Amino acid sequence: MSDQEQHQHCTNKFIELANQLKAENIDPSLVSGALMTASGIYATYVAAGNSGALEPSGVDKIVTVYRRTLEHYQKVKKAQLTEGGEE
């Protein structure tokens, strides 16, 4: 499986979990916030290990990656909507 395929697989698993939580009548904004928190915790682990923490420059680097990812997804989503397709 390619990196892109693994990325999509992981993304789909997180969406599946989020939908399960929503089905448990948990507010989607709380689910989204929890996913963001978990992502931040995991990003810190990847960058600094279990016993480390990020300096402000490390936080800035992760925020930049999040921003690029969100901007990319918005471009893809807008293109899908323009083409009449949905994800």
Residue frames relative to the residue before (quaternion, step in Angstrom):
aa qw qx qy qz dx dy dz
M 1.0000 0.0000 0.0000 0.0000 0.00 0.00 0.00
S 0.4359 -0.7077 0.4948 0.2538 3.56 -0.86 0.97
D 0.6720 -0.4702 0.3744 0.4326 3.56 -1.29 0.23
Q 0.6499 0.5192 -0.3156 0.4567 3.58 0.96 -0.88
E 0.6588 0.4988 -0.3037 0.4743 3.59 0.98 -0.83
Q 0.6406 0.5048 -0.3218 0.4810 3.58 1.01 -0.77
H 0.6235 0.5404 -0.3310 0.4579 3.57 1.01 -0.83
Q 0.6806 0.4815 -0.2859 0.4725 3.58 0.87 -0.96
H 0.6161 0.5434 -0.3369 0.4600 3.59 1.03 -0.77
C 0.6740 0.4831 -0.2918 0.4766 3.58 0.87 -0.96
T 0.6311 0.5341 -0.3276 0.4573 3.59 0.95 -0.88
N 0.6682 0.5064 -0.2961 0.4576 3.57 0.90 -0.94
K 0.6372 0.5272 -0.3279 0.4567 3.60 1.02 -0.75
F 0.6563 0.4984 -0.3129 0.4722 3.59 0.99 -0.79
I 0.6375 0.5082 -0.3248 0.4795 3.59 1.02 -0.78
E 0.6196 0.5436 -0.3310 0.4594 3.58 1.01 -0.81
L 0.6636 0.4893 -0.2990 0.4804 3.58 0.93 -0.90
A 0.6419 0.5207 -0.3266 0.4585 3.59 0.93 -0.85
N 0.6623 0.4974 -0.3060 0.4693 3.58 0.97 -0.82
Q 0.6100 0.5360 -0.3476 0.4689 3.60 1.08 -0.66
L 0.6585 0.4992 -0.3066 0.4725 3.59 0.96 -0.87
K 0.6251 0.5265 -0.3297 0.4725 3.58 1.01 -0.81
A 0.6481 0.5220 -0.3079 0.4612 3.60 1.03 -0.81
E 0.6381 0.4903 -0.3124 0.5049 3.59 1.29 -0.35
N 0.5182 -0.6777 0.3668 0.3710 3.55 1.37 0.37
I 0.3831 0.6660 -0.5288 0.3607 3.54 1.03 0.80
D 0.5457 -0.6437 0.4346 0.3147 3.55 -0.84 1.04
P 0.5099 -0.6722 0.4394 0.3084 3.62 -0.78 0.98
S 0.6290 0.5218 -0.3624 0.4481 3.63 1.02 -0.59
L 0.6272 0.5034 -0.3409 0.4868 3.61 1.11 -0.57
V 0.6183 0.5306 -0.3369 0.4718 3.58 1.04 -0.78
S 0.6562 0.5117 -0.3049 0.4632 3.57 0.91 -0.93
G 0.6601 0.5084 -0.3042 0.4618 3.57 0.92 -0.88
A 0.6549 0.5062 -0.3096 0.4680 3.56 1.00 -0.83
L 0.6347 0.5157 -0.3301 0.4714 3.58 1.03 -0.76
M 0.6409 0.5148 -0.3227 0.4692 3.57 1.01 -0.79
T 0.6473 0.5124 -0.3183 0.4660 3.57 0.96 -0.84
A 0.6599 0.5007 -0.3075 0.4683 3.57 0.90 -0.93
S 0.6417 0.5220 -0.3199 0.4619 3.57 0.99 -0.82
G 0.6571 0.5081 -0.3062 0.4651 3.58 0.97 -0.83
I 0.6327 0.5193 -0.3240 0.4743 3.56 1.03 -0.79
Y 0.6947 0.4724 -0.2795 0.4649 3.55 0.89 -0.95
A 0.6196 0.5330 -0.3397 0.4655 3.59 1.03 -0.73
T 0.6306 0.5184 -0.3282 0.4753 3.57 1.04 -0.74
Y 0.6359 0.5275 -0.3174 0.4655 3.57 1.00 -0.87
V 0.6601 0.5095 -0.3109 0.4560 3.60 0.89 -0.95
A 0.7324 0.4404 -0.2367 0.4622 3.58 0.91 -0.92
A 0.8414 0.2079 -0.0546 0.4958 3.58 0.90 -0.89
G 0.5024 -0.6501 0.4348 0.3686 3.60 1.22 -0.10
N 0.7271 -0.4515 0.3089 0.4148 3.54 -1.34 0.12
S 0.7710 0.3710 -0.1935 0.4800 3.56 1.00 -0.75
G 0.6351 0.5481 -0.3264 0.4356 3.58 1.25 0.10
A 0.2019 -0.7340 0.6314 0.1475 3.50 -1.38 0.08
L 0.5184 -0.6564 0.4585 0.3002 3.56 -1.22 0.47
E 0.3868 -0.6442 0.6046 0.2642 3.50 -1.19 0.66
P 0.6987 -0.4616 0.3148 0.4468 3.63 -1.18 0.27
S 0.6356 0.5266 -0.3420 0.4492 3.61 1.01 -0.70
G 0.6344 0.5175 -0.3226 0.4751 3.59 1.09 -0.66
V 0.6164 0.5231 -0.3361 0.4832 3.57 1.04 -0.76
D 0.6463 0.5271 -0.3159 0.4524 3.58 0.94 -0.89
K 0.6429 0.5221 -0.3266 0.4555 3.60 0.97 -0.82
I 0.6769 0.4797 -0.2941 0.4744 3.58 0.91 -0.88
V 0.6213 0.5301 -0.3401 0.4662 3.60 0.99 -0.79
T 0.6361 0.5299 -0.3259 0.4564 3.60 0.99 -0.80
V 0.6529 0.4972 -0.3125 0.4784 3.59 0.96 -0.83
Y 0.6329 0.5183 -0.3329 0.4690 3.61 0.94 -0.84
R 0.6601 0.5209 -0.3078 0.4452 3.57 0.89 -0.95
R 0.6664 0.4947 -0.3046 0.4674 3.60 0.88 -0.94
T 0.6479 0.5216 -0.3144 0.4576 3.57 0.99 -0.84
L 0.6744 0.4826 -0.2934 0.4757 3.58 0.90 -0.91
E 0.6446 0.5142 -0.3219 0.4653 3.60 0.95 -0.82
H 0.6393 0.5198 -0.3219 0.4664 3.58 0.99 -0.83
Y 0.6655 0.4980 -0.3095 0.4618 3.59 0.86 -0.92
Q 0.6453 0.5203 -0.3336 0.4490 3.60 0.96 -0.77
K 0.6236 0.5217 -0.3376 0.4742 3.61 1.03 -0.73
V 0.6552 0.5039 -0.3055 0.4728 3.58 0.94 -0.91
K 0.6701 0.5068 -0.2987 0.4527 3.58 0.87 -0.96
K 0.6549 0.5031 -0.3096 0.4713 3.60 0.93 -0.86
A 0.6371 0.5128 -0.3297 0.4717 3.59 1.00 -0.77
Q 0.6377 0.5174 -0.3257 0.4686 3.59 0.99 -0.79
L 0.6693 0.4957 -0.3038 0.4626 3.57 0.91 -0.87
T 0.6375 0.5232 -0.3215 0.4653 3.58 1.03 -0.77
E 0.6937 0.4572 -0.2645 0.4896 3.57 1.05 -0.81
G 0.5216 -0.6547 0.4066 0.3660 3.58 1.25 -0.16
G 0.5709 0.5794 -0.3841 0.4369 3.56 1.29 0.11
E 0.2155 -0.7528 0.6029 0.1528 3.53 -1.27 0.32
E 0.4235 -0.6809 0.5363 0.2636 3.52 -1.25 0.50
